[in-house]
Amino acid sequence: MARPRKPLLSRERIVRCALALVDSEGLQAVSTRRLAAELGVSGPSLYNHFRTKDEILDAVADEVCAHVEVSMFEDGTGWRDALLAWARSYRAALTAHPNIVPFLAQGPGRRPSQLRMADAVFGGMVAAGWSRAQATHIGALMRYFVAGSALGSFARGFVDDAALYARDYPHLDQAHLLAEHQQRVDEGAFETGLRALVDGLSLQFGQQQS
């Protein structure tokens, strides 16, 4: 029998399959046995590409972060606008794959995309005049904020039951409508918080320059 022109398995196929499982069923759905079954291969063949399940999840997390734009820290954009643009791009990548966020929140480890992102943000802040310690704090602060905003939906946390709120929580008399406007509410909350954070940093930056 002639050998297939394309290999049956590749790192890219494994990562795509693992990401699809994370998106649809969560982190707990990913195992080497499940991936092998989904890909139609034997379990040991996965180890030709990845040594452990965590290595697979590292590659999945790295693939998600590869879509975060960081060029704004290197193209002359002011630090304030760069932070705003980066945070929006970062959130967009995470909200597209919210189930991977808890794994990403553990830190960059050895993941190239996350390390490049950290390097770009830190370098951009230092180049703009922030101290190395301040740049580290800003990077951490923004990561906490963006990751937290992508973990879940504030609006969807309120049930569609007007009677519940009217009876015991009169100040929440419109809360039953929040889920219906989920995207607008969640994006509005993110933008409000993001601008508050960056405005506060701008104030600090101005004070240290004066």
N, C-alpha and C positions, 0 to 999 in steps of 0.2 A: 504494500500500500504506500502511495506517495505521501511524503510528509506535508502537512498543511503549510501554506505559504505564510500564514501569520501564526504566531504562538497562541496557544489556547489561553494563556494567562499572562498578565503583565501587571506591574504596579498600578498603572492607571486604571485598569479594569477593577482591581481589588478595591482601590480607593473610591471609585464611583459607586460600586456596589455597597461598600460600607457606609458611605455618606447617605445613600438612599435608605438604608436600614435605619440609620440614626434619625433621619428626617421623619420617617414614617412610624417608627416604633420606639425610638429613644436609644440611649447609649447601651442599656442592658441587652438590647437585641443583638449586639455585635459579639460574635464569637467566631473562632476559626472554623468550627464545625458548621455553623449557620452560613458563613460566607462561602465555604466550599460547596455546600448544597445549592446555594443561590447561583453560584458560578458554574455548577456542573462539573466540578473537578474533585479530585481526592484531597483530603485535608492536608497531608504532608506537602503537597505541591505549593501551598501557600508559603511554606517556610523557605522556599527558594527566593522569595521576595521580601518577606518580613519575618523576623525571629519571634515576635510576640504580638499579642493582641494590642498592647499599648503602643507598639510601633505603628500598627495600622491606624489607630486612633490619632497618633501624632501626625501621620500623613494626611488624614482627613482634616484635622484642625488646620494644618498648614495650607491645605488646598483652599479652605474657606478664607483664610487670611490673605491668600495670594491675590484676592480680588479687592483688597483695601488699597485705596490710592494714597500714596505718600509723596508724590512728586512736588506737591505744594511747599514742602519744606526745603526744596532744593532749587526752585525756579524763581526765587526773589519775592515770593508772596510774603507779606508781613506776617509776623508770628500769630497775631490775633486771627486773621482770616484763614491762615493755614490750619490752626487748631479747629476752627469751625468746620472747614471743608473736610478735614481728616475725620473728625468725630462723626460727621454725617455719613461719610463713606464707610467707616468702621461699623456704625450701627446698621447700615443697609446690608452689609455682608452677614452680620450676626442675626438680624431679624429674618433673613432668608433661611437660616438654619439654626433656630433657637435651641434645639436639643443638644448641640455641640458646645454651647456656651459654658456649662459647668466644667467641662474638660478643659476648654480654653482658659478658664479663669485660674487654673493652677499655675499659669505663667508660661513663658515662651520655651523653657527648656532648651532643646537643641533645634527647634523648628526654624528653618531658614526664613520663611515669610514673616513670622512674628519677630524674629531677631532683626530683620531688615527694617521692620516697622518701628521697633523700639529704637534702633540706631538713628533712623531718620528723624523721629520726634525729638529725641534727646539732642541730636546734633543741631536741629533747627532752633530749639530753645536756647542752647548755649550760644549759637551764632548770633541770636537776636539780643543777647545781653543778660540772659538769666544765668545765675551761678549753676554749677554742676549739681549741687544739692537741690536747688529750686527746680531745675529741669527734671530731675528724678522724681520729685514730688508731683510735678505737673503731669508727667507721663502716667504715674500711678493713679492720680486723681481722675484723669480722663478715662483710663481703662476701667476703674471701678464704676464710673458713671455710665459709660456706654454699655458695659457688660450687664449692669443691673437693669438698664432700660430694655435690654433685649431678652431678659429671662422670661418675661411674661407680659400679659396685657393687664393694665390697671382697669381699663373699661370693662373687660370681660369678667372681672371678678365680682360684678354686681348682677344679681339675678333680675330677670324681667318680671317683677312682682310688685306693682305699685302699692298694694295693700300692706306689704311687709314694712315698707319705709314710712308710710302714712301713719301707721299705728304706733310705732315705737321710736322712729327716727325722723322727726318732722323736718329737720334741716336737709335731709336727703330725699326730699319729695320728688326730685327729678332723676334720682340715681337709677331707676329702672330703665331709663332711656340711654344710659351710657354705652351699653354693649352694642346698641344699634349704630352708634357713631364711633366705634372702636378705633378705627384708623386715625380719624381726626383728633380724637381725645389723646391717644397715645403719642402721636407725632407732635401735637401741641404741647404736651407735657415735656417731651424731650427737648423741643426747641426752647421752651421757657427756661428749663434748667440749664441747658447748654449756654444760652446767652447770659444767664446770671453768673455762671461759673467764669466765663471768659471776661465779662465785665468786671467781676471781682479781681481777676488776675490783672486786668489792665490797670485798675486802681493801684494795686500793689506795685506794679511795674513803674507807674508814674511816680509813686512815692519814693522808690529807691533811686530813681534817676534825678530827683530834685535835690 
